[in-house]
Amino acid sequence: MVINENVTRKIIPIAGGKGGVGKTLIAANLAMELARNGKDTIVIDLDLGGSNLHTCLGMKNTGMGIGNFLSSREVMFQDLIQSTPYKNLRFIAGDVLVSGLANIQFSQKKRLLGNILKLKADYILLDLGSGSNFNAIDFFLISNSGFLVTTAQTTSVLNAYGFLKNLAFRFLIRAFNKHEEISKYLRKVIKERKPGSFVTITEVVKKLRAIDLENGKKAEKYMSILKPKLIINMAESPDDLLVIEKLRDLIQSSLVLDVECMGLIYSDDAVTKSLSNHQPFTVREGESIAAKDIERIALKIVQSGRFPDMPLDLNYYKDTFELTQIEAKNDYEEITSLSKSEDEINIGDLLSIISTQKKQINELKGTLRMLTMNRP
């Protein structure tokens, strides 16, 4: 695992607990903004079985990708790197030209991860597959600070929690795979879990302390290494963050994970328009609210000298969630003011049309009167 705060090259996996939360759009546009900030950036499509990152970048999928690399020993990983129309941004395609790679073998995954770790760039973003399968989790664990995208919808929030729960167990199993007794206990907990029941990581750590005090302490220390961050997408109002704060509290109490919030992105028609025009919305609709939200997240990353440690000013807010709440309220005021302006413009246009129509009707009445008076 890459500990991002200890290296200059940052690897940032981007996952979604479920499909449809917009993780690929965020990966593409965040990579774009990092590149626009002068950072050498590579974005990789690791959504095997459903790769479409090229579409969000406005590119055609005509070159080799991950699928070619995994299906042929003759293809070199470096040969997959493609240039893009955008300065400082490079791209590695997924598997859309090679079918049947949604469930890759462990040896293939190990080979792929090894080659990703050899890449040279300031930032390497990974667009992962949706869900909590082992592939998505193992790719997420390539570094200690990936992004998990969620919406405020109940199903999305629950799936985000499920992703982090599976991540925590997977991480501990890998950390203690050479400790027979602990490894056996962890696998037993997962295997014997009943529907609707869940043994918390807090309880697991307590049990590990009972099995072996020293290793129980190690488990706590290992969990502190993980620093996943949340991005709330497709938000409708600042109140959406209240649901996410409850998710944070649940994660902290039951998973022993200290999650932070990178930001909130509002629903925006500009995103749909940019997809129709095959361009990243930060390029085509750079003044849109969604584009500004992505730009803000990119700046937080760039301005952090030891990312994932965030450059916070705790004199004005207590944590990243309160900062996001402030940002969300400011954005919402801008959205509502723009909406009011548009309504005023529409009312003005309507009054102008009515006035013109009245004038035309009066002119028509005058013409009819004149015609009637001139009849023989």
Secondary structure, 3 states (H helix, E strand, C coil): CECHHHCCCEEEEEEECCCCCCHHHHHHHHHHHHHHCCCCEEEEEECCCCCCHHHHCCCCCCCCEHHHHHHCCCCCHHHHEEECCCCCEEEEECCCCCCCCCCCCHHHHHHHHHHHCCCCCCEEEEEEEECCCHHHHHHHCCECCCEEEECCCHHHHHHHHHHHHHHHHHHHHHHCCCCHHHHHHHHHHHHCCCCCCCCCHHHHHHHHHHHCHHHHHHHHHHHHHCCCEEEEEEECCCCHHHHHHHHHHHHHHHCCCCCEEEEEEECCHHHHHHHHCCCCHHHHCCCCHHHHHHHHHHHHHHCCCCCCCCCCCCCCCCCHHHHHHHHHHHHHHHHHHHHHHHHHHHHHHHHHHHHHHHHHHHHHHHHHHHHHHCCC
